[in-house]
Amino acid sequence: MPLLRAVDNDDYWPEYGTFVIRDVPWLNRSGPQVGELLAEFAVETQPSGSFARAGDGWVEGVAADSQHTVRIEVYDAPPDDDDLSEWDDVMETPFVSSGLVSLALVVAGPVGEPIRLGPPSAYRILFARRPLTAGDDPRGWPCEYRLRFWPVDAPGEPPRWLRRSAPLVDARPADQRGVFDGSYRSVVTDVAMLALWAAESATPVTLRWLADRLATTTATVRGVMEHPRAGLVLTVDGDLDDVDAPLTVTVLSRTPFAIRARQTVAVPPPTVPGTRHAPTARRSTPGAPGARAVRPTPARPMVKLQEATGMEEEQPRPDDHRGGGTDPDPTG
């Protein structure tokens, strides 16, 4: 299908090792309603999972403490995927949106100008990553990211991981892993996202289905689900000895239930063409009156906003932020 719009950023420095895209609130628009645990920070999980994930107005990906290049593309139907073998890590996921998104930082907020996806809708994302220098480990070096968005009628098919640059977990047995084992924490996040999106589409969950979506083995998934770490995030009811037996996976909310709910506001962002400028709306955490607004990112040198027609606009670059190692307190 033809490319509708695209935006490029060749100077993206993520915070806290996390690539972020978020909805831009504007003029009483919001995406379709989905379960509250798909809100940002609703569940006590590892940011991004093993590679990437998305929910109600937000997208996360694993990103090293480096300068990255990002390309966001918008289509009106599923794009061709005949070049996926050229990328090291690839996954596809549902996403619901108000129709306007922006590259962002975990705490410091939006980066550059937003890009219009279309009307409020469920969307699908094809999220791909590869190192800028062939042969480098994408988990620790500057990378190229490409995200392709297109609308769908409903959240539909749950996420699936298509290519991995490394095995989902290493060969150590589960009994040699502590509660804070990094790879198990990431896989628990992936399982939680699969369970939440499966609930939206009433998709049956089995051990074989989970392994297939995660591009791994049933033994790996079972080892993770039986590990003590999993019990902090989800519960599993069903027969794990039968890979085709139906499972009930219940994802636990963050305690206390302090999440960043997606807000709609009565003013459009000043960067949308043809709209009037207005003060920026506050973004605060429900149940925490007086929470400070998201800190704006200072303007930097200019980058290109590339339309499919070849038209270009000058856009500000993000400030350079070096990543940290922990997930910040979302209420801060």
Secondary structure, DSSP 8 states (H G I E B T S, - for coil): --EEEEEEEEEE--BTTEEEEEE---TT-------GGGSBT-S---TTTTSEEE-BSEEEEE--SS-EEEEEEEESS----TTGGG-SEEEEEEEEE-SEEEEEETTTEE-S--EE--SSEEEEEEEEEEESSTTS-TTTS-EEEEEEEEEESSS-S--EEEE-SS-SS-S--GGG--TT-HHHHHHHHHHHHHHHHHHHHT----HHHHHHHHTS-HHHHHHHHTSTTGGGTEEEES-TTSTTS--EEEE---SS---B-----SS--TTSTT-----------TT-TT----------SEEEEEBTTS-EEEEE--------SS---TT-
